[in-house]
Amino acid sequence: MDSAPEFDIVLDAPQAGPAPAEEPEARAIALSAQYADADPATLLRAAMELYRGRIALVSSFGAESAVLLHMVAEIDQSTPVIFLDTGRLFAQTILYRNELARRLGLTNIQTARPHAWRLAQEDPDKLLSYSQPDLCCWIRKVEPLDEALSPYDAWITGRKRHQASTRTQLAPFEAEAGRVKVNPLADWSSRDVNAYLTAHDLPPHPLVADGYPSIGCAPCTTRVRAGEDARAGRWRGSSKVECGIHKQPIERLGSGI
């Protein structure tokens, strides 16, 4: 993995708490039942305490990312935040990451990037996103994230049930690949997100005002027209709705990658 940008400060991991006794699947089911009616901040604090020293937030620093980043910073500014720099992001996303990191006092941002040899082998002309978007996401997102998550037993995501057909049954806690995934905002709507951003005076991603309510890599993200779903600009013109990092292992195999 390449070195992180200059502003990234990686601290020694805090002392880990005792590992939960149950397998991830049983733990996720139990926690989902226990915190089914909890507000996101309560759920998040419980998860961060349970997996203290072994949990990371994975953030795209996209249109709605400031909500979870702020919640995490309010609990522990040294929490590891994994940022996937695919090499095809909008320049505004990098600038926004830097701004939020400084503003929220985040001290442990870890930048994960695809290996140079993989890009040279599979995408030397940077056109793979147009011909094989699933493979492009695999080498630029899935592989780097799998590697970055290797030290952790749990990770936090900002997914919400309303975002896509693949997320309508999203539980507060899930188990995947031997880890627990925490989804504090699973039942939040766009209105909830906007209300939180306003209440805490959090800066918007600069592309939101330019017609991008959902932001991924530049080649695969277009402006959204009035009346369209917020994610209509992601992989427009294709049936693709997920990059792959949130697919179960069996789904990944089924994709042919």
C-alpha positions in Angstrom: 0.0 0.0 0.0 1.3 3.5 -0.9 2.1 5.9 1.9 -0.7 8.1 3.2 -1.0 11.8 2.4 0.9 14.2 4.7 -2.2 15.2 6.7 -2.8 11.6 7.7 -1.7 10.8 11.3 -1.8 7.2 12.2 -1.6 6.6 16.0 -0.8 3.4 17.8 -4.0 1.4 18.1 -5.7 1.8 21.5 -5.6 -1.1 23.8 -8.2 -3.7 22.6 -11.0 -4.9 24.9 -11.7 -8.6 25.3 -12.9 -10.3 22.2 -16.6 -11.2 22.1 -17.1 -14.9 22.8 -19.7 -15.6 20.1 -19.0 -16.2 16.4 -19.6 -13.1 14.3 -23.0 -14.4 12.9 -24.4 -15.0 16.4 -23.0 -11.8 17.7 -24.5 -9.8 14.8 -28.0 -11.3 15.4 -27.8 -10.7 19.1 -26.7 -7.1 18.8 -29.3 -6.4 16.1 -32.0 -7.5 18.5 -30.5 -5.7 21.4 -30.2 -2.4 19.6 -33.1 -2.6 17.2 -34.7 0.6 18.6 -31.5 2.4 19.6 -30.6 5.8 18.1 -27.5 5.7 15.9 -25.2 7.4 18.4 -26.1 4.9 21.1 -25.6 1.9 18.8 -22.3 3.3 17.5 -21.0 3.9 21.0 -21.9 0.4 22.1 -20.2 -1.1 19.0 -17.0 1.0 19.5 -16.8 0.0 23.1 -17.5 -3.7 22.4 -14.8 -3.8 19.7 -12.5 -1.2 21.3 -9.2 -1.2 19.4 -10.5 -3.6 16.8 -13.1 -1.5 14.9 -12.7 0.9 12.0 -15.0 3.3 10.1 -14.9 2.9 6.3 -15.7 6.2 4.7 -15.9 7.4 1.2 -16.0 11.1 2.3 -19.0 11.4 0.0 -22.2 13.3 0.1 -23.5 12.0 3.4 -20.3 10.8 5.0 -19.9 13.8 7.4 -22.7 12.4 9.6 -20.9 9.2 10.7 -17.5 10.9 10.7 -18.9 13.5 13.2 -20.6 10.8 15.3 -17.4 8.8 15.5 -15.3 11.9 16.3 -17.6 12.8 19.1 -16.9 9.5 20.7 -13.2 9.0 19.9 -11.2 11.1 17.4 -8.5 8.5 17.2 -10.8 5.8 15.8 -9.3 4.4 12.6 -11.0 5.8 9.5 -10.3 3.8 6.3 -10.5 5.9 3.1 -10.4 4.1 -0.3 -8.4 6.2 -2.8 -9.2 4.4 -6.0 -7.1 6.7 -8.2 -10.3 7.7 -10.1 -12.0 9.9 -7.5 -13.1 13.5 -8.1 -10.5 16.0 -6.9 -13.2 17.6 -4.8 -13.5 14.4 -2.8 -9.9 14.5 -1.8 -10.2 18.2 -0.8 -13.3 17.4 1.2 -11.6 14.6 3.0 -8.8 16.9 4.1 -11.3 19.6 5.2 -13.4 17.2 7.3 -10.4 15.5 8.8 -9.1 18.8 10.1 -12.4 20.2 11.1 -13.5 17.1 13.1 -10.0 16.4 14.5 -9.7 12.9 13.1 -6.2 11.7 13.8 -6.2 8.2 12.4 -7.2 8.3 8.7 -5.7 5.4 6.8 -5.7 5.6 3.0 -6.0 2.4 1.2 -5.1 2.3 -2.5 -4.9 -0.4 -5.2 -1.5 -1.9 -5.8 0.3 -0.3 -8.7 1.2 -3.7 -10.2 -2.6 -4.6 -10.3 -3.4 -1.4 -12.1 -0.6 -1.9 -14.6 -1.7 -5.4 -15.3 -5.5 -4.9 -15.5 -6.1 -1.2 -16.2 -3.0 0.4 -17.8 -5.0 2.8 -19.9 -7.6 3.6 -17.2 -10.5 2.5 -19.4 -11.5 -0.6 -17.4 -14.4 1.2 -15.7 -16.1 1.5 -19.1 -15.6 -2.1 -20.3 -15.6 -4.1 -17.1 -16.9 -2.0 -14.2 -17.1 -4.9 -11.8 -13.5 -5.8 -12.3 -12.5 -2.2 -12.0 -14.3 -1.9 -8.6 -12.7 -5.2 -7.6 -9.1 -4.1 -8.0 -9.6 -0.5 -7.0 -12.0 -1.0 -4.0 -12.6 -4.6 -2.9 -9.0 -5.9 -2.8 -7.6 -2.7 -1.1 -10.4 -2.7 1.5 -10.0 -6.4 2.3 -6.3 -5.8 3.0 -7.0 -2.6 5.0 -9.6 -4.4 7.2 -7.3 -7.4 8.0 -6.4 -6.0 11.5 -10.0 -5.4 12.5 -12.9 -7.6 13.9 -15.6 -5.1 13.0 -16.2 -2.1 10.7 -18.7 0.7 10.5 -20.6 1.6 7.3 -22.9 4.4 6.4 -25.4 2.3 4.3 -29.1 2.9 4.6 -32.1 0.8 3.6 -33.6 3.4 1.3 -30.5 3.6 -0.9 -30.9 0.5 -3.1 -32.9 -2.6 -3.6 -30.0 -4.6 -2.3 -30.2 -2.7 1.1 -33.9 -2.9 2.0 -33.4 -5.6 4.6 -30.2 -4.1 6.1 -29.8 -5.0 9.8 -28.0 -2.8 12.3 -25.4 -5.5 12.6 -24.3 -8.0 10.0 -21.6 -10.7 9.8 -19.4 -11.0 6.7 -16.1 -12.7 6.1 -15.5 -13.3 9.8 -16.2 -9.7 10.8 -19.2 -7.8 12.1 -20.4 -4.9 10.1 -22.1 -2.0 11.9 -24.8 0.0 10.2 -25.8 2.8 12.6 -27.8 4.7 10.0 -29.7 1.8 8.5 -33.1 3.2 9.0 -32.3 6.9 8.3 -33.8 8.8 5.4 -32.2 11.5 3.4 -34.2 14.0 5.5 -32.7 12.6 8.7 -29.2 13.0 7.2 -29.8 16.5 6.0 -31.3 17.5 9.4 -28.2 16.2 11.2 -25.8 18.0 8.8 -27.7 21.2 9.4 -28.0 20.8 13.2 -24.2 20.3 13.5 -23.2 22.8 10.9 -21.3 20.2 8.9 -19.9 21.3 5.5 -21.4 19.6 2.4 -19.4 17.9 -0.2 -18.7 20.5 -2.8 -20.2 18.4 -5.6 -23.6 18.1 -4.0 -24.6 21.7 -5.0 -23.5 20.8 -8.6 -26.1 18.0 -8.9 -24.3 15.0 -7.4 -26.3 13.7 -4.4 -24.3 10.4 -4.4 -20.6 10.4 -5.3 -18.3 7.6 -6.3 -15.5 7.5 -8.8 -15.5 10.2 -11.5 -15.9 7.9 -14.5 -18.9 6.1 -13.0 -20.8 9.1 -11.5 -23.0 11.5 -13.3 -25.3 14.4 -12.3 -28.8 13.5 -11.1 -31.7 15.1 -12.8 -34.7 16.6 -11.0 -37.1 13.8 -9.9 -34.5 11.0 -10.2 -33.4 8.8 -7.3 -30.3 10.1 -5.5 -28.2 7.2 -6.7 -29.4 7.3 -10.3 -26.1 8.8 -11.3 -24.1 5.8 -10.1 -23.2 3.5 -13.0 -25.9 5.1 -15.1 -27.2 3.0 -17.9 -26.3 -0.3 -16.3 -27.9 -2.7 -13.8 -25.0 -2.3 -11.4 -26.0 -0.8 -8.0 -23.1 -1.9 -5.7 -19.3 -1.6 -6.1 -18.8 -5.0 -4.5 -17.4 -4.2 -1.1 -20.7 -4.9 0.5 -21.4 -8.2 -1.3 -21.2 -11.5 0.5 -18.4 -13.8 -0.6 -20.8 -16.1 -2.4 -22.2 -13.1 -4.3 -18.6 -12.1 -5.3 -18.0 -15.6 -6.7 -21.3 -15.3 -8.6 -20.2 -12.1 -10.3 -17.5 -14.0 -12.1 -14.6 -12.0 -10.7 
